[in-house]
Amino acid sequence: MKEGWTTRWKALFVWLCGYLNIVAFALVGGYMIVKSDDEELKNTSKKVLIVTLIFTAVSMFLSLYNNIGGMADNYYSSKAYSAYDIMSNITNIAKIVVFAVCAAISFFKKRTDKAQMPTEQKTEDSSVREEQKD
């Protein structure tokens, strides 16, 4: 990916691709898992994979339920179709909420490795200065 992208933005992009389409996530998440050196991005991609597969499985079950019910007479005016419609709406809302919350957590999470690097450099610089003074 481009050098201007920080780990936060890459993680957000992975979550967005996971929400939008499983094929887009397969490309982006697969690239992150295989090519990325950052373990945090690899872990984020694995989490997105699990969440995406869960919602895909639920969607497949609902689609199967709807197609089997569609073979019956008067299915679309029955309570079974109303139940399918309610379950489908709840699944869609849950998908939006889960992906939005997880993307926000991933984006706003504090990076401990990045924060420690400048302090380590300062201590190394101060030790080098002390050696030069002696």
C-alpha positions in Angstrom: 0.0 0.0 0.0 1.0 3.6 -0.2 3.5 4.9 2.3 1.2 7.7 3.4 -1.2 5.3 4.9 -0.9 4.7 8.6 -1.8 1.5 10.4 -5.0 3.1 11.6 -6.2 3.9 8.1 -5.2 0.5 6.8 -7.2 -1.2 9.6 -10.2 1.0 8.9 -9.9 0.2 5.2 -9.9 -3.5 6.0 -13.1 -3.2 8.1 -14.8 -1.1 5.3 -14.0 -3.8 2.7 -15.2 -6.5 5.0 -18.5 -4.6 5.4 -19.0 -3.8 1.7 -18.2 -7.1 0.0 -16.6 -10.4 0.8 -14.7 -10.3 -2.6 -13.2 -6.9 -1.8 -12.3 -8.1 1.6 -10.7 -11.3 0.2 -8.4 -9.1 -2.0 -7.5 -6.5 0.7 -7.5 -8.8 3.7 -5.6 -11.5 1.9 -3.0 -9.0 0.8 -2.7 -7.7 4.4 -2.3 -11.2 5.8 0.2 -12.4 3.2 2.3 -9.2 2.5 2.1 -7.1 5.6 4.9 -7.0 8.1 2.7 -5.5 10.8 1.3 -8.1 13.1 -1.4 -5.8 14.2 -2.8 -5.5 10.7 -2.6 -9.3 10.3 -4.6 -9.7 13.5 -7.2 -7.1 12.3 -7.6 -8.9 9.0 -8.2 -12.2 10.8 -10.8 -10.6 13.0 -12.6 -9.1 10.0 -12.5 -12.5 8.3 -14.3 -14.1 11.3 -16.9 -11.4 11.5 -17.5 -11.4 7.8 -17.9 -15.2 7.8 -20.4 -15.1 10.6 -22.6 -12.5 8.8 -22.2 -14.4 5.6 -23.4 -17.7 7.3 -26.4 -15.9 8.8 -27.2 -14.4 5.4 -27.0 -17.8 3.8 -29.3 -19.3 6.3 -31.9 -16.5 5.8 -31.7 -16.9 2.1 -32.2 -20.6 2.3 -35.2 -20.0 4.6 -36.7 -17.5 2.2 -36.2 -19.7 -0.8 -37.7 -22.8 0.8 -40.6 -20.7 2.0 -41.0 -19.3 -1.5 -42.0 -22.7 -2.8 -45.1 -22.8 -0.6 -48.4 -21.2 -1.5 -49.1 -17.8 0.0 -45.7 -17.5 1.6 -45.3 -13.8 0.9 -48.6 -13.0 2.8 -47.8 -15.4 5.7 -46.3 -14.8 9.1 -43.3 -16.9 8.0 -42.4 -14.2 5.5 -42.9 -11.5 8.2 -40.5 -13.4 10.4 -38.0 -13.6 7.6 -38.3 -9.9 7.0 -37.8 -9.0 10.6 -34.8 -11.4 11.0 -33.3 -10.0 7.8 -33.7 -6.4 9.0 -32.2 -7.2 12.5 -29.2 -8.9 10.8 -28.6 -5.9 8.5 -28.7 -3.5 11.5 -26.5 -5.8 13.5 -24.0 -5.9 10.7 -23.8 -2.2 10.4 -23.4 -1.7 14.2 -20.8 -4.4 14.6 -18.6 -3.3 11.6 -18.9 0.4 12.7 -18.0 -0.3 16.3 -15.1 -2.6 15.4 -13.8 -0.2 12.8 -14.0 2.7 15.3 -12.2 0.7 18.0 -9.5 -0.4 15.5 -9.1 3.2 14.3 -9.0 4.9 17.7 -7.0 2.3 19.5 -3.7 3.6 21.0 -0.6 2.2 19.4 1.8 1.3 22.2 4.7 0.3 19.9 4.7 3.7 18.1 4.4 5.7 21.4 7.4 3.9 23.0 9.7 4.5 20.0 10.4 8.2 20.6 11.0 7.7 24.3 13.5 4.9 23.5 15.3 7.3 21.1 15.5 10.0 23.7 17.1 7.7 26.2 19.5 6.5 23.6 20.3 10.1 22.6 20.9 11.0 26.2 23.2 8.1 26.8 25.2 9.0 23.7 25.5 12.6 25.0 26.7 11.4 28.4 29.3 9.2 26.7 30.5 12.2 24.6 30.7 14.4 27.7 33.0 11.9 29.4 
